[in-house]
Amino acid sequence: MTLNEKGELEGLDLEAVKAEAPYLFNEKEEKTKGTGFQAAYTKKKTTKENEIAQTFRKALRR
């Protein structure tokens, strides 16, 4: 292997290295931001019973 004028390695078979040591080439995983609490709360399906219960709770708090 040698380094050319552009700063690139010459004489390196990158595919062979990937085949021998794939752990060196882990692809970056994108993670979801946040704790998941809000996302789980907003995904909750609203049923008629839930709407009635929410209305009842609001009425009692006044």
CHARMM internal coordinates of N, CA and C (Angstrom, degrees):
IC EDIT
DIST 1 N 1 CA 1.4493
DIST 1 CA 1 C 1.5191
ANGL 1 N 1 CA 1 C 108.82
DIST 1 C 2 N 1.3196
ANGL 1 CA 1 C 2 N 114.04
DIHE 1 N 1 CA 1 C 2 N 141.01
DIST 2 N 2 CA 1.4596
ANGL 1 C 2 N 2 CA 120.58
DIHE 1 CA 1 C 2 N 2 CA 175.85
DIST 2 CA 2 C 1.5214
ANGL 2 N 2 CA 2 C 108.72
DIHE 1 C 2 N 2 CA 2 C -137.58
DIST 2 C 3 N 1.3032
ANGL 2 CA 2 C 3 N 114.23
DIHE 2 N 2 CA 2 C 3 N 159.67
DIST 3 N 3 CA 1.4587
ANGL 2 C 3 N 3 CA 121.39
DIHE 2 CA 2 C 3 N 3 CA 179.26
DIST 3 CA 3 C 1.5213
ANGL 3 N 3 CA 3 C 107.94
DIHE 2 C 3 N 3 CA 3 C -102.86
DIST 3 C 4 N 1.3454
ANGL 3 CA 3 C 4 N 117.48
DIHE 3 N 3 CA 3 C 4 N 122.14
DIST 4 N 4 CA 1.4656
ANGL 3 C 4 N 4 CA 119.65
DIHE 3 CA 3 C 4 N 4 CA -179.35
DIST 4 CA 4 C 1.5220
ANGL 4 N 4 CA 4 C 110.95
DIHE 3 C 4 N 4 CA 4 C -85.20
DIST 4 C 5 N 1.3296
ANGL 4 CA 4 C 5 N 116.40
DIHE 4 N 4 CA 4 C 5 N -175.25
DIST 5 N 5 CA 1.4633
ANGL 4 C 5 N 5 CA 121.95
DIHE 4 CA 4 C 5 N 5 CA -176.68
DIST 5 CA 5 C 1.5301
ANGL 5 N 5 CA 5 C 112.85
DIHE 4 C 5 N 5 CA 5 C -65.28
DIST 5 C 6 N 1.3101
ANGL 5 CA 5 C 6 N 116.74
DIHE 5 N 5 CA 5 C 6 N -26.90
DIST 6 N 6 CA 1.4670
ANGL 5 C 6 N 6 CA 121.42
DIHE 5 CA 5 C 6 N 6 CA -179.48
DIST 6 CA 6 C 1.5217
ANGL 6 N 6 CA 6 C 112.39
DIHE 5 C 6 N 6 CA 6 C -82.97
DIST 6 C 7 N 1.3235
ANGL 6 CA 6 C 7 N 117.37
DIHE 6 N 6 CA 6 C 7 N -6.66
DIST 7 N 7 CA 1.4536
ANGL 6 C 7 N 7 CA 120.76
DIHE 6 CA 6 C 7 N 7 CA -178.77
DIST 7 CA 7 C 1.5120
ANGL 7 N 7 CA 7 C 113.11
DIHE 6 C 7 N 7 CA 7 C 88.66
DIST 7 C 8 N 1.3348
ANGL 7 CA 7 C 8 N 116.61
DIHE 7 N 7 CA 7 C 8 N 15.18
DIST 8 N 8 CA 1.4583
ANGL 7 C 8 N 8 CA 121.43
DIHE 7 CA 7 C 8 N 8 CA -179.83
DIST 8 CA 8 C 1.5202
ANGL 8 N 8 CA 8 C 109.75
DIHE 7 C 8 N 8 CA 8 C -99.51
DIST 8 C 9 N 1.3264
ANGL 8 CA 8 C 9 N 115.76
DIHE 8 N 8 CA 8 C 9 N 150.40
DIST 9 N 9 CA 1.4540
ANGL 8 C 9 N 9 CA 120.68
DIHE 8 CA 8 C 9 N 9 CA 177.50
DIST 9 CA 9 C 1.5259
ANGL 9 N 9 CA 9 C 109.99
DIHE 8 C 9 N 9 CA 9 C -82.25
DIST 9 C 10 N 1.3133
ANGL 9 CA 9 C 10 N 116.09
DIHE 9 N 9 CA 9 C 10 N 133.56
DIST 10 N 10 CA 1.4571
ANGL 9 C 10 N 10 CA 121.41
DIHE 9 CA 9 C 10 N 10 CA 175.87
DIST 10 CA 10 C 1.5210
ANGL 10 N 10 CA 10 C 107.97
DIHE 9 C 10 N 10 CA 10 C -110.10
DIST 10 C 11 N 1.3224
ANGL 10 CA 10 C 11 N 116.01
DIHE 10 N 10 CA 10 C 11 N 141.44
DIST 11 N 11 CA 1.4501
ANGL 10 C 11 N 11 CA 120.47
DIHE 10 CA 10 C 11 N 11 CA 177.78
DIST 11 CA 11 C 1.5175
ANGL 11 N 11 CA 11 C 113.18
DIHE 10 C 11 N 11 CA 11 C 87.76
DIST 11 C 12 N 1.3245
ANGL 11 CA 11 C 12 N 117.48
DIHE 11 N 11 CA 11 C 12 N 14.66
DIST 12 N 12 CA 1.4569
ANGL 11 C 12 N 12 CA 121.46
DIHE 11 CA 11 C 12 N 12 CA 178.97
DIST 12 CA 12 C 1.5247
ANGL 12 N 12 CA 12 C 108.96
DIHE 11 C 12 N 12 CA 12 C -106.79
DIST 12 C 13 N 1.3254
ANGL 12 CA 12 C 13 N 116.38
DIHE 12 N 12 CA 12 C 13 N 122.98
DIST 13 N 13 CA 1.4628
ANGL 12 C 13 N 13 CA 120.99
DIHE 12 CA 12 C 13 N 13 CA 176.74
DIST 13 CA 13 C 1.5264
ANGL 13 N 13 CA 13 C 107.36
DIHE 12 C 13 N 13 CA 13 C -92.10
DIST 13 C 14 N 1.3140
ANGL 13 CA 13 C 14 N 115.49
DIHE 13 N 13 CA 13 C 14 N 92.62
DIST 14 N 14 CA 1.4613
ANGL 13 C 14 N 14 CA 121.55
DIHE 13 CA 13 C 14 N 14 CA -174.88
DIST 14 CA 14 C 1.5223
ANGL 14 N 14 CA 14 C 112.23
DIHE 13 C 14 N 14 CA 14 C -64.23
DIST 14 C 15 N 1.3111
ANGL 14 CA 14 C 15 N 117.48
DIHE 14 N 14 CA 14 C 15 N -35.03
DIST 15 N 15 CA 1.4639
ANGL 14 C 15 N 15 CA 120.77
DIHE 14 CA 14 C 15 N 15 CA 179.24
DIST 15 CA 15 C 1.5232
ANGL 15 N 15 CA 15 C 111.11
DIHE 14 C 15 N 15 CA 15 C -65.10
DIST 15 C 16 N 1.3128
ANGL 15 CA 15 C 16 N 117.39
DIHE 15 N 15 CA 15 C 16 N -36.91
DIST 16 N 16 CA 1.4652
ANGL 15 C 16 N 16 CA 120.96
DIHE 15 CA 15 C 16 N 16 CA 178.32
DIST 16 CA 16 C 1.5308
ANGL 16 N 16 CA 16 C 110.32
DIHE 15 C 16 N 16 CA 16 C -67.49
DIST 16 C 17 N 1.3200
ANGL 16 CA 16 C 17 N 116.14
DIHE 16 N 16 CA 16 C 17 N -39.36
DIST 17 N 17 CA 1.4676
ANGL 16 C 17 N 17 CA 119.96
DIHE 16 CA 16 C 17 N 17 CA 178.40
DIST 17 CA 17 C 1.5204
ANGL 17 N 17 CA 17 C 109.97
DIHE 16 C 17 N 17 CA 17 C -66.02
DIST 17 C 18 N 1.3272
ANGL 17 CA 17 C 18 N 117.21
DIHE 17 N 17 CA 17 C 18 N -41.13
DIST 18 N 18 CA 1.4654
ANGL 17 C 18 N 18 CA 120.54
DIHE 17 CA 17 C 18 N 18 CA 177.86
DIST 18 CA 18 C 1.5173
ANGL 18 N 18 CA 18 C 111.59
DIHE 17 C 18 N 18 CA 18 C -62.16
DIST 18 C 19 N 1.3315
ANGL 18 CA 18 C 19 N 116.99
DIHE 18 N 18 CA 18 C 19 N -37.08
DIST 19 N 19 CA 1.4639
ANGL 18 C 19 N 19 CA 120.85
DIHE 18 CA 18 C 19 N 19 CA 179.59
DIST 19 CA 19 C 1.5264
ANGL 19 N 19 CA 19 C 111.12
DIHE 18 C 19 N 19 CA 19 C -69.27
DIST 19 C 20 N 1.3318
ANGL 19 CA 19 C 20 N 117.13
DIHE 19 N 19 CA 19 C 20 N -37.73
DIST 20 N 20 CA 1.4705
ANGL 19 C 20 N 20 CA 121.28
DIHE 19 CA 19 C 20 N 20 CA -178.22
DIST 20 CA 20 C 1.5274
ANGL 20 N 20 CA 20 C 112.90
DIHE 19 C 20 N 20 CA 20 C -78.50
DIST 20 C 21 N 1.3306
ANGL 20 CA 20 C 21 N 117.02
DIHE 20 N 20 CA 20 C 21 N -35.62
DIST 21 N 21 CA 1.4675
ANGL 20 C 21 N 21 CA 120.61
DIHE 20 CA 20 C 21 N 21 CA -175.74
DIST 21 CA 21 C 1.5281
ANGL 21 N 21 CA 21 C 110.06
DIHE 20 C 21 N 21 CA 21 C -136.98
DIST 21 C 22 N 1.3290
ANGL 21 CA 21 C 22 N 117.92
DIHE 21 N 21 CA 21 C 22 N 72.14
DIST 22 N 22 CA 1.4698
ANGL 21 C 22 N 22 CA 119.70
DIHE 21 CA 21 C 22 N 22 CA -177.41
DIST 22 CA 22 C 1.5283
ANGL 22 N 22 CA 22 C 113.81
DIHE 21 C 22 N 22 CA 22 C -65.73
DIST 22 C 23 N 1.3314
ANGL 22 CA 22 C 23 N 117.11
DIHE 22 N 22 CA 22 C 23 N -22.49
DIST 23 N 23 CA 1.4711
ANGL 22 C 23 N 23 CA 120.06
DIHE 22 CA 22 C 23 N 23 CA 179.84
DIST 23 CA 23 C 1.5214
ANGL 23 N 23 CA 23 C 112.12
DIHE 22 C 23 N 23 CA 23 C -64.86
DIST 23 C 24 N 1.3193
ANGL 23 CA 23 C 24 N 117.97
DIHE 23 N 23 CA 23 C 24 N -18.62
DIST 24 N 24 CA 1.4651
ANGL 23 C 24 N 24 CA 120.89
DIHE 23 CA 23 C 24 N 24 CA 178.17
DIST 24 CA 24 C 1.5284
ANGL 24 N 24 CA 24 C 111.91
DIHE 23 C 24 N 24 CA 24 C -77.49
DIST 24 C 25 N 1.3241
ANGL 24 CA 24 C 25 N 116.70
DIHE 24 N 24 CA 24 C 25 N -13.78
DIST 25 N 25 CA 1.4581
ANGL 24 C 25 N 25 CA 121.16
DIHE 24 CA 24 C 25 N 25 CA -174.33
DIST 25 CA 25 C 1.5156
ANGL 25 N 25 CA 25 C 111.76
DIHE 24 C 25 N 25 CA 25 C -121.19
DIST 25 C 26 N 1.3167
ANGL 25 CA 25 C 26 N 117.80
DIHE 25 N 25 CA 25 C 26 N 42.57
DIST 26 N 26 CA 1.4588
ANGL 25 C 26 N 26 CA 120.69
DIHE 25 CA 25 C 26 N 26 CA 177.33
DIST 26 CA 26 C 1.5133
ANGL 26 N 26 CA 26 C 109.01
DIHE 25 C 26 N 26 CA 26 C -64.51
DIST 26 C 27 N 1.3224
ANGL 26 CA 26 C 27 N 114.74
DIHE 26 N 26 CA 26 C 27 N 132.52
DIST 27 N 27 CA 1.4528
ANGL 26 C 27 N 27 CA 118.74
DIHE 26 CA 26 C 27 N 27 CA 177.32
DIST 27 CA 27 C 1.5156
ANGL 27 N 27 CA 27 C 109.28
DIHE 26 C 27 N 27 CA 27 C -79.04
DIST 27 C 28 N 1.2971
ANGL 27 CA 27 C 28 N 115.81
DIHE 27 N 27 CA 27 C 28 N 147.17
DIST 28 N 28 CA 1.4567
ANGL 27 C 28 N 28 CA 121.38
DIHE 27 CA 27 C 28 N 28 CA -177.63
DIST 28 CA 28 C 1.5203
ANGL 28 N 28 CA 28 C 109.60
DIHE 27 C 28 N 28 CA 28 C -70.08
DIST 28 C 29 N 1.3239
ANGL 28 CA 28 C 29 N 116.51
DIHE 28 N 28 CA 28 C 29 N 128.10
DIST 29 N 29 CA 1.4551
ANGL 28 C 29 N 29 CA 121.60
DIHE 28 CA 28 C 29 N 29 CA 176.68
DIST 29 CA 29 C 1.5182
ANGL 29 N 29 CA 29 C 108.87
DIHE 28 C 29 N 29 CA 29 C -97.19
DIST 29 C 30 N 1.3322
ANGL 29 CA 29 C 30 N 114.73
DIHE 29 N 29 CA 29 C 30 N 132.01
DIST 30 N 30 CA 1.4580
ANGL 29 C 30 N 30 CA 118.42
DIHE 29 CA 29 C 30 N 30 CA 178.00
DIST 30 CA 30 C 1.5159
ANGL 30 N 30 CA 30 C 108.68
DIHE 29 C 30 N 30 CA 30 C -86.37
DIST 30 C 31 N 1.3109
ANGL 30 CA 30 C 31 N 115.37
DIHE 30 N 30 CA 30 C 31 N 130.86
DIST 31 N 31 CA 1.4569
ANGL 30 C 31 N 31 CA 120.61
DIHE 30 CA 30 C 31 N 31 CA -179.25
DIST 31 CA 31 C 1.5159
ANGL 31 N 31 CA 31 C 109.52
DIHE 30 C 31 N 31 CA 31 C -102.86
DIST 31 C 32 N 1.3071
ANGL 31 CA 31 C 32 N 114.63
DIHE 31 N 31 CA 31 C 32 N 148.25
DIST 32 N 32 CA 1.4497
ANGL 31 C 32 N 32 CA 120.76
DIHE 31 CA 31 C 32 N 32 CA 177.12
DIST 32 CA 32 C 1.5228
ANGL 32 N 32 CA 32 C 108.73
DIHE 31 C 32 N 32 CA 32 C -75.22
DIST 32 C 33 N 1.3025
ANGL 32 CA 32 C 33 N 115.94
DIHE 32 N 32 CA 32 C 33 N 135.47
DIST 33 N 33 CA 1.4595
ANGL 32 C 33 N 33 CA 119.83
DIHE 32 CA 32 C 33 N 33 CA 179.35
DIST 33 CA 33 C 1.5152
ANGL 33 N 33 CA 33 C 109.94
DIHE 32 C 33 N 33 CA 33 C -79.68
DIST 33 C 34 N 1.2970
ANGL 33 CA 33 C 34 N 116.52
DIHE 33 N 33 CA 33 C 34 N 150.02
DIST 34 N 34 CA 1.4540
ANGL 33 C 34 N 34 CA 121.72
DIHE 33 CA 33 C 34 N 34 CA 176.54
DIST 34 CA 34 C 1.5150
ANGL 34 N 34 CA 34 C 111.76
DIHE 33 C 34 N 34 CA 34 C 102.22
DIST 34 C 35 N 1.3060
ANGL 34 CA 34 C 35 N 114.77
DIHE 34 N 34 CA 34 C 35 N 178.15
DIST 35 N 35 CA 1.4578
ANGL 34 C 35 N 35 CA 120.17
DIHE 34 CA 34 C 35 N 35 CA -177.24
DIST 35 CA 35 C 1.5129
ANGL 35 N 35 CA 35 C 112.67
DIHE 34 C 35 N 35 CA 35 C -93.43
DIST 35 C 36 N 1.3198
ANGL 35 CA 35 C 36 N 117.62
DIHE 35 N 35 CA 35 C 36 N -15.09
DIST 36 N 36 CA 1.4528
ANGL 35 C 36 N 36 CA 120.62
DIHE 35 CA 35 C 36 N 36 CA -178.17
DIST 36 CA 36 C 1.5172
ANGL 36 N 36 CA 36 C 112.24
DIHE 35 C 36 N 36 CA 36 C 94.41
DIST 36 C 37 N 1.3159
ANGL 36 CA 36 C 37 N 117.68
DIHE 36 N 36 CA 36 C 37 N -14.98
DIST 37 N 37 CA 1.4564
ANGL 36 C 37 N 37 CA 120.82
DIHE 36 CA 36 C 37 N 37 CA -179.28
DIST 37 CA 37 C 1.5174
ANGL 37 N 37 CA 37 C 111.01
DIHE 36 C 37 N 37 CA 37 C -62.66
DIST 37 C 38 N 1.3066
ANGL 37 CA 37 C 38 N 117.29
DIHE 37 N 37 CA 37 C 38 N -49.90
DIST 38 N 38 CA 1.4544
ANGL 37 C 38 N 38 CA 121.47
DIHE 37 CA 37 C 38 N 38 CA -178.43
DIST 38 CA 38 C 1.5248
ANGL 38 N 38 CA 38 C 110.53
DIHE 37 C 38 N 38 CA 38 C -66.62
DIST 38 C 39 N 1.3263
ANGL 38 CA 38 C 39 N 117.10
DIHE 38 N 38 CA 38 C 39 N -41.08
DIST 39 N 39 CA 1.4621
ANGL 38 C 39 N 39 CA 120.72
DIHE 38 CA 38 C 39 N 39 CA -178.88
DIST 39 CA 39 C 1.5285
ANGL 39 N 39 CA 39 C 110.05
DIHE 38 C 39 N 39 CA 39 C -62.60
DIST 39 C 40 N 1.3097
ANGL 39 CA 39 C 40 N 117.80
DIHE 39 N 39 CA 39 C 40 N -41.65
DIST 40 N 40 CA 1.4584
ANGL 39 C 40 N 40 CA 121.00
DIHE 39 CA 39 C 40 N 40 CA 179.76
DIST 40 CA 40 C 1.5314
ANGL 40 N 40 CA 40 C 110.00
DIHE 39 C 40 N 40 CA 40 C -66.95
DIST 40 C 41 N 1.3113
ANGL 40 CA 40 C 41 N 116.98
DIHE 40 N 40 CA 40 C 41 N -36.21
DIST 41 N 41 CA 1.4563
ANGL 40 C 41 N 41 CA 121.15
DIHE 40 CA 40 C 41 N 41 CA -179.38
DIST 41 CA 41 C 1.5322
ANGL 41 N 41 CA 41 C 110.76
DIHE 40 C 41 N 41 CA 41 C -67.65
DIST 41 C 42 N 1.3298
ANGL 41 CA 41 C 42 N 117.43
DIHE 41 N 41 CA 41 C 42 N -41.86
DIST 42 N 42 CA 1.4494
ANGL 41 C 42 N 42 CA 120.20
DIHE 41 CA 41 C 42 N 42 CA -176.39
DIST 42 CA 42 C 1.5249
ANGL 42 N 42 CA 42 C 112.47
DIHE 41 C 42 N 42 CA 42 C -76.01
DIST 42 C 43 N 1.3186
ANGL 42 CA 42 C 43 N 117.88
DIHE 42 N 42 CA 42 C 43 N -21.65
DIST 43 N 43 CA 1.4545
ANGL 42 C 43 N 43 CA 120.79
DIHE 42 CA 42 C 43 N 43 CA 179.95
DIST 43 CA 43 C 1.5269
ANGL 43 N 43 CA 43 C 112.59
DIHE 42 C 43 N 43 CA 43 C -81.21
DIST 43 C 44 N 1.3139
ANGL 43 CA 43 C 44 N 116.93
DIHE 43 N 43 CA 43 C 44 N -9.84
DIST 44 N 44 CA 1.4497
ANGL 43 C 44 N 44 CA 121.13
DIHE 43 CA 43 C 44 N 44 CA -176.60
DIST 44 CA 44 C 1.5301
ANGL 44 N 44 CA 44 C 109.98
DIHE 43 C 44 N 44 CA 44 C -64.44
DIST 44 C 45 N 1.3148
ANGL 44 CA 44 C 45 N 116.28
DIHE 44 N 44 CA 44 C 45 N 131.48
DIST 45 N 45 CA 1.4512
ANGL 44 C 45 N 45 CA 120.48
DIHE 44 CA 44 C 45 N 45 CA 179.53
DIST 45 CA 45 C 1.5230
ANGL 45 N 45 CA 45 C 110.03
DIHE 44 C 45 N 45 CA 45 C -73.53
DIST 45 C 46 N 1.3097
ANGL 45 CA 45 C 46 N 115.20
DIHE 45 N 45 CA 45 C 46 N 138.70
DIST 46 N 46 CA 1.4493
ANGL 45 C 46 N 46 CA 120.47
DIHE 45 CA 45 C 46 N 46 CA 178.52
DIST 46 CA 46 C 1.5240
ANGL 46 N 46 CA 46 C 108.31
DIHE 45 C 46 N 46 CA 46 C -95.13
DIST 46 C 47 N 1.2977
ANGL 46 CA 46 C 47 N 115.51
DIHE 46 N 46 CA 46 C 47 N 121.13
DIST 47 N 47 CA 1.4606
ANGL 46 C 47 N 47 CA 120.32
DIHE 46 CA 46 C 47 N 47 CA 177.21
DIST 47 CA 47 C 1.5113
ANGL 47 N 47 CA 47 C 108.39
DIHE 46 C 47 N 47 CA 47 C -105.81
DIST 47 C 48 N 1.2816
ANGL 47 CA 47 C 48 N 115.50
DIHE 47 N 47 CA 47 C 48 N 168.64
DIST 48 N 48 CA 1.4653
ANGL 47 C 48 N 48 CA 120.38
DIHE 47 CA 47 C 48 N 48 CA 179.85
DIST 48 CA 48 C 1.5262
ANGL 48 N 48 CA 48 C 110.18
DIHE 47 C 48 N 48 CA 48 C -62.03
DIST 48 C 49 N 1.3498
ANGL 48 CA 48 C 49 N 117.21
DIHE 48 N 48 CA 48 C 49 N -39.28
DIST 49 N 49 CA 1.4672
ANGL 48 C 49 N 49 CA 120.73
DIHE 48 CA 48 C 49 N 49 CA 179.05
DIST 49 CA 49 C 1.5257
ANGL 49 N 49 CA 49 C 110.90
DIHE 48 C 49 N 49 CA 49 C -62.92
DIST 49 C 50 N 1.3372
ANGL 49 CA 49 C 50 N 117.46
DIHE 49 N 49 CA 49 C 50 N -39.83
DIST 50 N 50 CA 1.4650
ANGL 49 C 50 N 50 CA 120.70
DIHE 49 CA 49 C 50 N 50 CA 178.15
DIST 50 CA 50 C 1.5237
ANGL 50 N 50 CA 50 C 110.96
DIHE 49 C 50 N 50 CA 50 C -64.86
DIST 50 C 51 N 1.3260
ANGL 50 CA 50 C 51 N 116.84
DIHE 50 N 50 CA 50 C 51 N -39.88
DIST 51 N 51 CA 1.4598
ANGL 50 C 51 N 51 CA 120.09
DIHE 50 CA 50 C 51 N 51 CA 178.84
DIST 51 CA 51 C 1.5220
ANGL 51 N 51 CA 51 C 111.24
DIHE 50 C 51 N 51 CA 51 C -64.04
DIST 51 C 52 N 1.3243
ANGL 51 CA 51 C 52 N 117.05
DIHE 51 N 51 CA 51 C 52 N -41.61
DIST 52 N 52 CA 1.4664
ANGL 51 C 52 N 52 CA 121.52
DIHE 51 CA 51 C 52 N 52 CA 178.95
DIST 52 CA 52 C 1.5274
ANGL 52 N 52 CA 52 C 109.79
DIHE 51 C 52 N 52 CA 52 C -65.37
DIST 52 C 53 N 1.3347
ANGL 52 CA 52 C 53 N 117.30
DIHE 52 N 52 CA 52 C 53 N -42.41
DIST 53 N 53 CA 1.4632
ANGL 52 C 53 N 53 CA 121.30
DIHE 52 CA 52 C 53 N 53 CA 179.87
DIST 53 CA 53 C 1.5232
ANGL 53 N 53 CA 53 C 110.63
DIHE 52 C 53 N 53 CA 53 C -64.21
DIST 53 C 54 N 1.3275
ANGL 53 CA 53 C 54 N 117.94
DIHE 53 N 53 CA 53 C 54 N -40.30
DIST 54 N 54 CA 1.4660
ANGL 53 C 54 N 54 CA 120.73
DIHE 53 CA 53 C 54 N 54 CA 178.96
DIST 54 CA 54 C 1.5249
ANGL 54 N 54 CA 54 C 110.83
DIHE 53 C 54 N 54 CA 54 C -65.77
DIST 54 C 55 N 1.3161
ANGL 54 CA 54 C 55 N 117.26
DIHE 54 N 54 CA 54 C 55 N -41.14
DIST 55 N 55 CA 1.4604
ANGL 54 C 55 N 55 CA 121.18
DIHE 54 CA 54 C 55 N 55 CA 178.18
DIST 55 CA 55 C 1.5230
ANGL 55 N 55 CA 55 C 110.74
DIHE 54 C 55 N 55 CA 55 C -63.70
DIST 55 C 56 N 1.3211
ANGL 55 CA 55 C 56 N 116.95
DIHE 55 N 55 CA 55 C 56 N -41.66
DIST 56 N 56 CA 1.4595
ANGL 55 C 56 N 56 CA 122.24
DIHE 55 CA 55 C 56 N 56 CA 179.11
DIST 56 CA 56 C 1.5308
ANGL 56 N 56 CA 56 C 110.63
DIHE 55 C 56 N 56 CA 56 C -63.41
DIST 56 C 57 N 1.3480
ANGL 56 CA 56 C 57 N 117.09
DIHE 56 N 56 CA 56 C 57 N -44.30
DIST 57 N 57 CA 1.4762
ANGL 56 C 57 N 57 CA 120.84
DIHE 56 CA 56 C 57 N 57 CA 178.63
DIST 57 CA 57 C 1.5297
ANGL 57 N 57 CA 57 C 111.15
DIHE 56 C 57 N 57 CA 57 C -61.39
DIST 57 C 58 N 1.3381
ANGL 57 CA 57 C 58 N 116.17
DIHE 57 N 57 CA 57 C 58 N -42.68
DIST 58 N 58 CA 1.4587
ANGL 57 C 58 N 58 CA 119.83
DIHE 57 CA 57 C 58 N 58 CA 179.32
DIST 58 CA 58 C 1.5296
ANGL 58 N 58 CA 58 C 111.05
DIHE 57 C 58 N 58 CA 58 C -62.64
DIST 58 C 59 N 1.3151
ANGL 58 CA 58 C 59 N 116.69
DIHE 58 N 58 CA 58 C 59 N -40.21
DIST 59 N 59 CA 1.4764
ANGL 58 C 59 N 59 CA 120.93
DIHE 58 CA 58 C 59 N 59 CA -179.50
DIST 59 CA 59 C 1.5212
ANGL 59 N 59 CA 59 C 110.82
DIHE 58 C 59 N 59 CA 59 C -65.80
DIST 59 C 60 N 1.2989
ANGL 59 CA 59 C 60 N 118.82
DIHE 59 N 59 CA 59 C 60 N -37.72
DIST 60 N 60 CA 1.4661
ANGL 59 C 60 N 60 CA 121.85
DIHE 59 CA 59 C 60 N 60 CA -178.64
DIST 60 CA 60 C 1.5202
ANGL 60 N 60 CA 60 C 112.53
DIHE 59 C 60 N 60 CA 60 C -72.26
DIST 60 C 61 N 1.2928
ANGL 60 CA 60 C 61 N 117.54
DIHE 60 N 60 CA 60 C 61 N -27.46
DIST 61 N 61 CA 1.4701
ANGL 60 C 61 N 61 CA 121.28
DIHE 60 CA 60 C 61 N 61 CA -178.38
DIST 61 CA 61 C 1.5176
ANGL 61 N 61 CA 61 C 112.15
DIHE 60 C 61 N 61 CA 61 C -75.92
DIST 61 C 62 N 1.3143
ANGL 61 CA 61 C 62 N 118.84
DIHE 61 N 61 CA 61 C 62 N -15.80
DIST 62 N 62 CA 1.4716
ANGL 61 C 62 N 62 CA 120.66
DIHE 61 CA 61 C 62 N 62 CA -177.94
DIST 62 CA 62 C 1.4932
ANGL 62 N 62 CA 62 C 111.52
DIHE 61 C 62 N 62 CA 62 C -82.11
END
COOR INIT
IC SEED 1 N 1 CA 1 C
IC BUILD
